[in-house]
Amino acid sequence: MKTTALATAATATVATGTAKVRAANDGMDHRNERPDRMSYRKLGRTNFMCSGLTFGCGAALMGGRATRLLERAYEQGVNHFDVGTTVYYKGSEKELSGFLKKHGDDVWVTSKAFARNAMGLDDDLTYNVATAKEDAKYWTSLLEGSLSDLGQEHVDAYYLMGIGNPEAVKSEELHTEFLKAKDAGKVDHFGISTHKRASACLKAAVECGWHSLAMIAITPGGWYDWDSKQLLEGTAQMSEVRAELDAARAAGIGLVGMKAGRFIAPGSALGKGDETAFDNFYTEDYLKAPLTSFQRSYAFVLENGLDTVNADMQTFKHFEENLIATRDAGSYFA
């Protein structure tokens, strides 16, 4: 795997169909680009040209359920693969390791781990130095475990997973721990992954300027609340949240969406089971587009403030639907 996020863009290779051509010396990080099959956007200050669809490997690879989809995603131009610590996603990083052994230099790989007290599970959001140092030590131990399970010496980014305390987002102790790992060549970029107090955490990331990435739970209807598995009470719809997202992107933060379709999923997938729940947020013309409810959700969030959409995909049909939605999203909002 590359040891820096911008490993000589001039000599990077870009896949076009089955052929590979040299990338232009444009300062961007190009990997596995197949523009005839996938769309790409600059992912914040990382300068990585990211596929519109990010393969969410966490739940998908547990028990090897969707490992067979990895090659198909690669062939279709997906170049961002996101996973998480085995403490939560049991065995997923090891499941991804075989794919990375073959394609590690050609894709962007991110993982994440908890800083336990930073999750903001209680109403008291006090976050002192001693607590931060404890969290930093734990997060680093999980980073080491992730690298071991992935069979890699380096990942492109490592997130603070499930963070819900804005004060922790701005913790100098956590940031210092990341910088140590970066100096050791283990990671290039720092990020937050949040579906609790996500708006406040995103604003904190903009304020401190340390995070290259934010993975946020957001839907066409606005912020998603993981605790209730509902839209966050009182949330504005996504079109009204757009100013917050634009501010984060202007600050150099790449935005990765998650849970874009979870709310409308069946109850067995922790959803509401109502595929029409977002319809009142769409125009009449968009509702006529030849898309499923889930495709419509993914395309909408991608074209209304996000850089890429992270999707948990466990069947070829599910993957192909998400591929089409993210690849063609721009055509519905031209």
C-alpha positions as CSV (number, residue, x, y, z in Angstrom):
1,M,0.0,0.0,0.0
2,K,1.1,3.5,-0.7
3,T,3.0,5.1,2.2
4,T,1.8,8.6,1.4
5,A,-1.6,9.9,0.2
6,L,0.0,11.6,-2.8
7,A,2.4,8.9,-3.9
8,T,3.7,10.5,-7.1
9,A,0.5,11.3,-8.9
10,A,2.5,11.6,-12.1
11,T,3.3,7.9,-12.0
12,A,-0.1,6.6,-10.7
13,T,-2.0,4.4,-13.0
14,V,-5.6,5.0,-13.9
15,A,-7.8,2.1,-15.2
16,T,-10.0,2.7,-18.2
17,G,-12.0,-0.3,-19.0
18,T,-9.4,-3.1,-19.0
19,A,-6.5,-0.8,-19.9
20,K,-4.3,1.3,-17.6
21,V,-3.0,4.7,-18.5
22,R,-0.7,7.1,-16.7
23,A,-2.5,9.8,-14.6
24,A,-1.9,13.4,-15.4
25,N,0.5,15.3,-13.1
26,D,-2.4,17.3,-11.6
27,G,-1.6,16.9,-7.9
28,M,-4.5,14.6,-7.4
29,D,-4.3,11.0,-6.0
30,H,-5.7,8.8,-8.8
31,R,-6.4,5.1,-8.2
32,N,-8.4,2.5,-10.1
33,E,-10.3,5.2,-12.1
34,R,-12.7,3.8,-14.7
35,P,-14.6,6.9,-15.8
36,D,-16.7,4.9,-18.3
37,R,-18.1,3.0,-15.3
38,M,-18.0,5.3,-12.3
39,S,-18.0,9.0,-11.4
40,Y,-15.2,10.5,-9.2
41,R,-14.8,13.6,-7.0
42,K,-12.0,15.2,-5.0
43,L,-12.3,14.1,-1.4
44,G,-11.5,17.2,0.5
45,R,-7.9,18.1,1.3
46,T,-6.9,14.5,0.8
47,N,-6.8,15.3,-3.0
48,F,-7.9,11.7,-3.6
49,M,-10.3,11.3,-6.5
50,C,-12.9,9.2,-4.9
51,S,-15.5,7.0,-6.5
52,G,-19.1,8.2,-5.9
53,L,-19.8,4.8,-4.3
54,T,-17.7,3.7,-1.3
55,F,-17.8,0.0,-0.5
56,G,-18.8,-0.3,3.2
57,C,-16.9,-3.4,4.2
58,G,-17.8,-3.5,8.0
59,A,-21.0,-5.4,8.3
60,A,-20.8,-6.6,4.7
61,L,-17.7,-8.7,5.3
62,M,-18.6,-10.1,8.7
63,G,-18.5,-13.9,8.3
64,G,-17.4,-13.4,4.7
65,R,-20.9,-12.6,3.6
66,A,-20.0,-10.2,0.8
67,T,-16.3,-10.9,0.2
68,R,-17.2,-12.2,-3.3
69,L,-18.4,-8.6,-4.2
70,L,-15.0,-6.9,-3.7
71,E,-13.6,-7.9,-7.1
72,R,-16.8,-6.9,-8.9
73,A,-16.7,-3.5,-7.2
74,Y,-13.0,-3.0,-8.2
75,E,-13.8,-3.9,-11.8
76,Q,-16.5,-1.3,-11.9
77,G,-14.2,1.5,-10.7
78,V,-14.9,1.6,-7.0
79,N,-11.7,2.8,-5.4
80,H,-12.6,3.5,-1.8
81,F,-13.0,0.6,0.6
82,D,-14.0,1.4,4.2
83,V,-14.0,-1.0,7.1
84,G,-13.7,-0.9,10.9
85,T,-12.1,-2.4,13.9
86,T,-12.8,-6.0,14.7
87,V,-13.9,-5.0,18.1
88,Y,-17.2,-4.0,16.4
89,Y,-17.1,-5.6,12.9
90,K,-16.0,-9.0,13.9
91,G,-13.4,-10.3,11.4
92,S,-14.1,-7.8,8.6
93,E,-10.6,-6.4,8.4
94,K,-9.2,-9.9,8.0
95,E,-11.8,-10.6,5.3
96,L,-10.6,-7.6,3.4
97,S,-6.9,-8.5,3.7
98,G,-6.8,-10.9,0.8
99,F,-8.3,-8.3,-1.5
100,L,-5.7,-5.7,-0.3
101,K,-2.9,-8.1,-0.9
102,K,-3.8,-8.1,-4.6
103,H,-5.1,-4.5,-5.0
104,G,-3.8,-2.5,-2.0
105,D,-1.8,-0.1,-4.0
106,D,-4.7,0.6,-6.4
107,V,-7.4,1.6,-3.9
108,W,-7.9,3.9,-1.0
109,V,-8.4,2.1,2.3
110,T,-9.9,3.5,5.5
111,S,-10.8,2.0,8.8
112,K,-11.9,3.3,12.2
113,A,-12.0,2.7,15.9
114,F,-13.6,3.9,19.0
115,A,-12.2,6.5,21.4
116,R,-14.6,5.1,24.1
117,N,-15.4,8.2,26.1
118,A,-15.6,10.4,23.0
119,M,-18.8,8.7,21.9
120,G,-21.0,11.1,23.9
121,L,-23.4,8.4,25.2
122,D,-24.4,10.5,28.2
123,D,-25.8,14.0,28.4
124,D,-22.6,15.1,30.3
125,L,-20.1,16.0,27.6
126,T,-17.3,17.0,29.9
127,Y,-14.0,15.8,28.3
128,N,-10.9,16.3,30.3
129,V,-7.2,15.7,29.5
130,A,-7.0,12.5,31.5
131,T,-10.0,11.0,29.7
132,A,-8.6,12.1,26.4
133,K,-5.3,10.5,27.0
134,E,-7.0,7.2,28.0
135,D,-9.0,7.3,24.8
136,A,-6.0,8.1,22.7
137,K,-4.1,5.1,24.0
138,Y,-7.1,2.8,23.3
139,W,-7.6,4.3,19.8
140,T,-4.0,3.7,19.0
141,S,-4.1,0.1,20.2
142,L,-7.1,-0.5,17.9
143,L,-5.2,1.1,15.0
144,E,-2.4,-1.3,15.5
145,G,-4.9,-4.2,15.5
146,S,-6.5,-2.9,12.3
147,L,-3.1,-2.8,10.5
148,S,-2.4,-6.3,11.7
149,D,-5.7,-7.7,10.6
150,L,-5.6,-5.9,7.3
151,G,-2.1,-7.2,6.6
152,Q,-0.9,-3.7,5.9
153,E,1.7,-1.3,7.3
154,H,-0.4,1.7,6.4
155,V,-4.0,2.9,5.8
156,D,-5.0,6.1,4.0
157,A,-7.2,7.3,6.8
158,Y,-8.3,6.2,10.3
159,Y,-11.4,7.6,11.8
160,L,-12.6,8.3,15.3
161,M,-15.6,5.9,15.2
162,G,-19.0,6.7,16.5
163,I,-17.9,10.0,18.0
164,G,-20.7,12.0,19.5
165,N,-18.9,14.6,21.7
166,P,-17.9,17.8,19.9
167,E,-15.3,18.5,22.6
168,A,-13.6,15.2,21.8
169,V,-13.5,16.2,18.1
170,K,-11.3,19.1,19.2
171,S,-9.2,17.1,21.6
172,E,-5.5,17.9,21.3
173,E,-4.6,14.6,22.9
174,L,-6.4,12.6,20.3
175,H,-5.0,14.7,17.5
176,T,-1.4,14.4,18.9
177,E,-1.9,10.6,18.9
178,F,-2.9,10.7,15.3
179,L,0.1,12.8,14.4
180,K,2.4,10.2,16.1
181,A,0.8,7.5,13.9
182,K,1.2,9.7,10.8
183,D,4.8,10.4,11.6
184,A,5.4,6.6,11.9
185,G,4.0,6.1,8.4
186,K,0.9,4.2,9.6
187,V,-1.8,6.6,8.4
188,D,-2.1,9.8,6.3
189,H,-5.5,11.3,7.3
190,F,-7.6,11.8,10.4
191,G,-11.4,11.7,10.4
192,I,-14.6,11.5,12.4
193,S,-17.4,9.0,11.9
194,T,-20.6,10.2,13.6
195,H,-24.3,9.6,13.8
196,K,-24.9,11.2,17.2
197,R,-24.7,15.0,17.5
198,A,-23.4,14.9,14.0
199,S,-24.1,18.5,13.2
200,A,-22.2,19.7,16.3
201,C,-19.3,17.3,15.6
202,L,-19.0,18.4,12.0
203,K,-18.9,22.1,13.1
204,A,-16.2,21.2,15.7
205,A,-14.2,19.5,12.9
206,V,-14.4,22.7,10.8
207,E,-13.4,24.8,13.8
208,C,-10.2,22.8,14.7
209,G,-9.1,22.1,11.2
210,W,-7.5,18.7,11.9
211,H,-9.9,16.3,10.2
212,S,-9.6,15.5,6.5
213,L,-12.8,13.4,6.5
214,A,-16.2,13.3,8.1
215,M,-18.5,10.3,7.7
216,I,-21.9,11.5,8.6
217,A,-25.3,9.8,8.9
218,I,-27.6,11.9,6.7
219,T,-30.7,11.3,4.5
220,P,-32.8,13.3,2.1
221,G,-34.9,14.1,5.1
222,G,-32.0,15.4,7.2
223,W,-29.8,14.0,10.0
224,Y,-30.3,10.4,10.9
225,D,-30.2,9.3,14.6
226,W,-28.7,5.9,15.2
227,D,-30.0,5.7,18.7
228,S,-33.7,5.9,17.7
229,K,-33.2,4.5,14.2
230,Q,-35.3,7.5,13.0
231,L,-34.7,10.9,11.6
232,L,-33.2,13.1,14.3
233,E,-36.0,14.9,16.1
234,G,-36.3,18.4,14.8
235,T,-33.9,18.0,11.9
236,A,-34.1,20.2,8.9
237,Q,-34.3,18.4,5.6
238,M,-31.1,17.9,3.7
239,S,-31.6,20.8,1.4
240,E,-31.7,23.1,4.4
241,V,-28.6,21.4,6.0
242,R,-26.7,22.0,2.8
243,A,-25.1,25.2,4.1
244,E,-23.4,23.2,6.9
245,L,-22.1,20.6,4.5
246,D,-20.9,23.3,2.1
247,A,-19.0,25.0,4.9
248,A,-17.3,21.7,5.8
249,R,-16.3,21.1,2.3
250,A,-15.0,24.6,1.9
251,A,-12.8,23.9,5.0
252,G,-11.3,21.0,3.2
253,I,-13.2,18.2,4.8
254,G,-14.3,15.3,2.5
255,L,-17.8,14.3,3.3
256,V,-18.7,10.6,3.2
257,G,-22.4,9.8,3.7
258,M,-23.8,6.8,5.5
259,K,-27.2,5.5,6.5
260,A,-28.7,7.3,3.5
261,G,-31.3,4.5,3.0
262,R,-31.4,2.8,6.4
263,F,-34.5,4.7,7.5
264,I,-36.6,3.4,4.6
265,A,-35.3,-0.2,4.8
266,P,-37.4,-3.0,6.2
267,G,-37.7,-3.5,9.9
268,S,-35.4,-6.5,9.7
269,A,-32.7,-4.1,8.6
270,L,-33.6,-1.7,11.4
271,G,-35.5,0.6,9.1
272,K,-39.0,2.1,9.1
273,G,-40.2,-0.1,6.3
274,D,-41.7,2.7,4.4
275,E,-40.0,3.3,1.0
276,T,-42.1,6.4,0.4
277,A,-40.9,8.2,3.5
278,F,-38.6,10.6,1.6
279,D,-40.9,11.2,-1.3
280,N,-42.1,14.6,0.0
281,F,-38.5,15.9,-0.2
282,Y,-38.2,15.2,-4.0
283,T,-39.5,17.1,-7.0
284,E,-42.1,15.6,-9.2
285,D,-39.6,15.2,-12.0
286,Y,-37.2,13.4,-9.7
287,L,-39.9,11.0,-8.5
288,K,-40.4,10.0,-12.2
289,A,-36.8,9.0,-12.6
290,P,-36.3,5.3,-13.3
291,L,-34.8,4.6,-9.8
292,T,-35.8,2.5,-6.8
293,S,-36.5,4.3,-3.5
294,F,-33.0,3.3,-2.3
295,Q,-31.3,4.5,-5.5
296,R,-33.2,7.7,-5.3
297,S,-32.0,8.3,-1.7
298,Y,-28.3,7.6,-2.6
299,A,-28.3,9.8,-5.7
300,F,-30.1,12.6,-3.8
301,V,-27.6,12.9,-0.9
302,L,-24.6,12.6,-3.3
303,E,-25.9,15.5,-5.3
304,N,-26.9,17.6,-2.3
305,G,-23.6,18.1,-0.5
306,L,-21.7,14.9,-0.2
307,D,-18.6,13.6,-2.0
308,T,-19.3,9.9,-1.8
309,V,-21.8,7.5,-0.3
310,N,-20.8,4.6,1.9
311,A,-23.0,1.6,1.3
312,D,-23.2,-1.8,3.0
313,M,-23.8,-4.2,0.1
314,Q,-24.2,-7.9,0.5
315,T,-25.7,-9.0,-2.9
316,F,-24.7,-8.4,-6.5
317,K,-28.1,-6.9,-7.2
318,H,-27.7,-4.5,-4.3
319,F,-24.3,-3.5,-5.6
320,E,-25.4,-3.0,-9.1
321,E,-28.3,-0.8,-8.0
322,N,-26.0,1.4,-5.9
323,L,-23.4,1.6,-8.7
324,I,-26.1,2.9,-11.1
325,A,-27.4,5.4,-8.6
326,T,-24.1,6.9,-7.8
327,R,-22.7,6.8,-11.3
328,D,-25.7,8.5,-12.8
329,A,-26.7,10.8,-9.9
330,G,-25.5,14.0,-11.7
331,S,-27.7,13.4,-14.6
332,Y,-30.8,13.9,-12.5
333,F,-29.7,17.2,-11.0
334,A,-28.1,18.9,-14.0
